[in-house]
Amino acid sequence: MRTRLSRSARRAEILGNAQKLIAARGFSGTEMEDIRLASGISRGGLYHHFANKHAVLDALVAEEVRRLADQLKAAQGSPIPALLRVGSSDLGNDPGLVSHLHTPEEKRAYLSSLEQAIPAELGPVLHERLRGHTAEGAAPAHVAELFLTITAHINRRRILNEWPPEEAAGFTATALRALLPLLTSQAALQPIIAELKRVAATS
């Protein structure tokens, strides 16, 4: 007899199964019926939680970004270096779901989900954490928006394979140097910039 789960637990189960399927087959190779069968629920049960496959992807990406936001909340010190340390694939972090997407269509779908999730899940946390860490005259909300806008540009170029890792690392280093005057503490970013420049120099 199947255990009756709460709505949130069932949703988490569906997403866990969807993530495993996408990792094994890619987004294009995973259908709602595959997710339904893996979850052992009716079609109505699945569509009660998610209207379509893109809604599943939106939820998976939002969860990834939410985990990153939670790590930022718990991190000590200046928030931008902390965020880069836990989230940048150029610094050795796991890129997550995107590493299992291969076609341009899959990657564009992922980017669409990411560009919704970052302002909703990460933006407010970064804004709040930047209070007290921005230079006089630099509003925390503006610095957060600037950083996330630059990050979105880098993500798009990298995910769509328009930049190799070395180019992305070099651009990120340049962008961070431009942000330095907006921050009260610059020391924590300097080692990250140096590390990114080393990655860029491997091309």
N, C-alpha and C positions, 0 to 999 in steps of 0.2 A: 504494500500500500504506500503510495507516494505521500511524503510529508507535506502538509500544507504550510507554505511559507508566507511571511508577511509580504506586502507589496514591495518594500525596499529590498528585502532579501531576494525575492524572485527577480527583481530587476537586476540586482548585482549578479545573480547566477546567470541570467541571460547574457549580460555583458561579458562575463568571464568566459562563457562558451563561445561567444562571438569573437572575442580576442584570440582565442586558441585557433579557431577556424581561419581567421584572417592571417594569422602567423603561418599557418600551414598551407593555405591556398591562395592568399592574396585577397584583396577586397573584391576584385572582379569575379574571382572564382568562388565566392561565398554568397549564397542566396538566403533569403529569409527562411525558406523551407529547411535549409541545412541548420540554421540556428534553432529553429523550432524543434527539429528532431534531436539535436544535441541536448536541448533543454528539457525534452520530454513533456512538452505542453501542447495544448491545442492551438490552432491558428488564431482563434479569438483571444486566447491567453497571451500570445505573443504580440498581436496587434493592439491589445489593450495597453501595452507598455511602449511600443514603438510602431510608428505609422509605416515606416519603410526602412530600407537598409541604410539610407543616408542619415536617418535619425539615430540609428545604432552607432554609426561612425561619429556623429556629433557628440553622443554621450560618452563614447570611449575617449575621444580627444579631450573633452571637458574634464574627465576624470584624471587624465594625465596632467593637465594644466593645474587642476585643483591640488594634486599631490605636490606639484612644484610650489604652488602658493603656500601650502602647509609647511613645506621645508623652509621657505623664506620667512614665514611667521616665527619659526623656531630658531632661526639663525641669529647669531650674535654679530654685532659690528655693523659696518657700512653695508647697506642692502644690495647695491648693485654688484660689488664683488662677491657677496654671498650668493646672489642669484646665479651669477656666472659659474661659480664653483660647483653648484649643485645641478645646473641645467644645461650648460653649454657642451654640445657634443665635440666641439673643437678642443675642449679641455678634458676629453676622455669619458664623458658621461654617456650612458646608454641612450641612443636616440629614440628608443621606444617603438611604437607602432609603425611609424613611418619607414623603418628599416625593412618592413615586410611588404611594402608597396612598390610596384615596379613600373607600371604603365603611366604615361602622362595623365591619363584620365583619373587613375587612382590617386595620384599625387595632387592633382588639382582639387579633387574631392576632399582630401585631407587638409589642404591649405584653407579651403573654404571653412571647414570645421574649426581649424586652428585660429583663423582670423575672427571667428565669433567668440571662441573660448578665452583667448588671452585678455581682451578688454573686460570681459565679464568676471573671470575668475582670478586673474593675476593683477590686472590694472589697479583695482582698489587696494589690494594688499601692498603693492609696491609704493603707491602714493602714500599710504599711511606710514610705511616703514621709512620713507625718505624724510619724514618730519625730523628736523634737527640735523639732517645730513646734507642739506643743500646750502650753497653759499648765499650771502645776503643778496636779496633781489631776485633770486632764482626760486620760483614757486615750486614746491614739491610735486604738485599735479602736473606742471609743465615739464619738469625733468623726467617724471615717470612716462608721460606721453611721448616725449622725444626719444627716450631709450626704447620704448616698446615699438615705436614707428621704425626706428633703425633695425631693431630685431626682426620685425615683420619683413623688411626688405631683404635682410640676410637669409631668413628662412625661405623666402620665395625663390631667391636665386640658387640656394643650395639644393632645395628639395626638387626643383625642376632641372637640376643638373646644368644650370647655366654658369655656375662657378665650381671649380674644384675646391677641395678642402683648403688648400694653401691660399687661394684667392680670398675665400671667405674669412680665413683667419687674419689675413693682412688687412682686409677692409674693417674687420671688427676691431683690430688694434688701432687703426686710424680713427675710427669713430669714438673709441673710448678715450683716446688722447684729446679729442675735441670736447668730450664731456667733462674732463678733469676740472676746468675752472668753475663748473657749476656745483662742485661738491666741496664740502668742508674738509673732508679727509681724502687726500689723494694717494697716500702711501699704500693703501690696501689694493688699489688698482694697478700700481706699477708692476708688481710681479706677474699679474695676469697679462698685461700688455706685453711684457717681455716674453712670456710663454707663447702668446699668440704670434709674436714676431718670429720666434724660433720655428713654429709650425709653418708660417708663411715662407720662410727661407729654405724649406725643404723642396720647393718646386724646382 
